[in-house]
Amino acid sequence: MSSTPETSRIKKNYVRIIKLAFPIILANASVPLLGLADTAAIGQTGAAVDLGAIALASLIFNFVYWGFGFLRMSTTGFISQAAGANDVNEMHALLFRAVLSGAIIGLLLIIFQQPIGETAISLLQASDEIKSLVKSYFYIRIWGAPATLVTFTLLGTFIGMGWSKHLLFVQLLLNGLNILLNVLFVVGYDLGVRGIALGTVIAEWFILFFAAYLLVKKMQLGNFVRRLQQLHSRVFNKEKLVALFKVNGDIMIRTLALLSGFAWFANQGAVFGDEILAANHVLLQFVSLSAFFLDGYAHVAEMLTGKAYGAKDKPYFIEQVKHSTVLAGITAIILAASVYILSDILIPLLTRDTQVQTVAAAHSLYAAIYIALSFAAFQLDGIFIGVTKSVEMRNATLMALFIFIGTALLLTTSYGNVGLWISFIVYVIARAIMLGIYYPKILRGMTNTVLHKDYHIS
């Protein structure tokens, strides 16, 4: 029985979504390799204090940079919508607007590095020796802030335009160069923690210029200085700037609320004892690993739904939501089943402590359930980023956080860590439900015209 043209088109769309998601999954998966390489380099030449300093210093920058993750997300949403509307001038203006925002924030971090650094380091529960090393790392690494934050906007543009292969190339080059430089400075020149920071800063600035070169060429900006002059009034349009700041502010609150949920989960685990804290941490590594895969489909949802929304093409929008979500759901179930079935093999790879292994194994089912159900929240996050409905994202995440904490306070008193994991599962379900409530509002903003365009994805 031969397939109909409609069936063939649907199959091609599934294949295209997979092709778009796969490079993003690989790019995400390359990130932990950098941490492993840094740990290995320091582990070969330094002492325990050096390893501790790297862990805490990286934590500071992860928190600071993650807080400005809205630069990537809002850029993706706005760019994809402009691409869907086939508005080249707005695409270029958005890129300039985002780059300038990232550069200004990065420069402010450098200007205020003293109070930021001193405050962050004072909050660390560590020895004076480790704090001294963290300080050395911080005051070198901070000089890469403008490069990192501007690169966020460039990566957001790659995703928004559907250029996931370019995203992969940039990410692999960044991490690969970072690893080589860190090994050179730490193992070759014995610079220790300072070598890790220096290698990272050099890699960040190199990648900024490389990614900018790719985008200038890919987006046909030509002489970008002249192009900026041509679009000056559009780039600095007051309404557009206010809209950008509002969206970025909402996404920042949403991100901090999301981080707070995970931090609260970790802290509550610590209340139950060291073994449970360690076991939960092990299981969260599997949750994080699954996020690499599910994020790939969420990023594809961002770019495809954003472009459909910009074109006001409801049928295409619904189709992309459906197909990317089906693939994300299948992937989540496979990942969850793998974690549960292979838990006796996987857990010992992350810890030798038999007590921690026992506790982790006893709770692996809950981690698997979390992974299986989490795809809905990932997908809806991607959709709402694509259409830049930031207020709804903010409100939904805050409501889900309150539900999580309330449920946990209720269940942990009777069921301990099992109650905590059940509450964590409720948390990810609540995130999806809260966003789902707002979903019909998105559809009402589009027409019923059937266009089925590719919206310049290549």
Secondary structure, 3 states (H helix, E strand, C coil): CCCCHHHHHHHHHHHHHHHHHHHHHHHHHHHHHHHHHHHHHHHHHCCHHHHHHHHHHHHHHHHHHHHCCHHHHHHHHHHHHHHHCCCHHHHHHHHHHHHHHHHHHHHHHHHCHHHHHHHHHHCCCCCHHHHHHHHHHHHHHHHHHHHHHHHHHHHHHHHHHCCHHHHHHHHHHHHHHHHHHHHHHHHHCCCHHHHHHHHHHHHHHHHHHHHHHHHHHHCCCCCHHHHHHHCHHHHCCHHHHHHHHHHHHHHHHHHHHHHHHHHHHHHHHHHCCHHHHHHHHHHHHHHHHHHHHHHHHHHHHHHHHHHHHHCCEHHHHHHHHHHHHHHHHHHHHHHHHHHHHCHHHHHHHHCCCHHHHHHHHHHHHHHHHHHHHHHHHHHHHHHHHHCCCHHHHHHHHHHHHHHHHHHHHHHHHHHHHHHHHHHHHHHHHHHHHHHHHHHHHHHHCCECCCCCCCCCCC
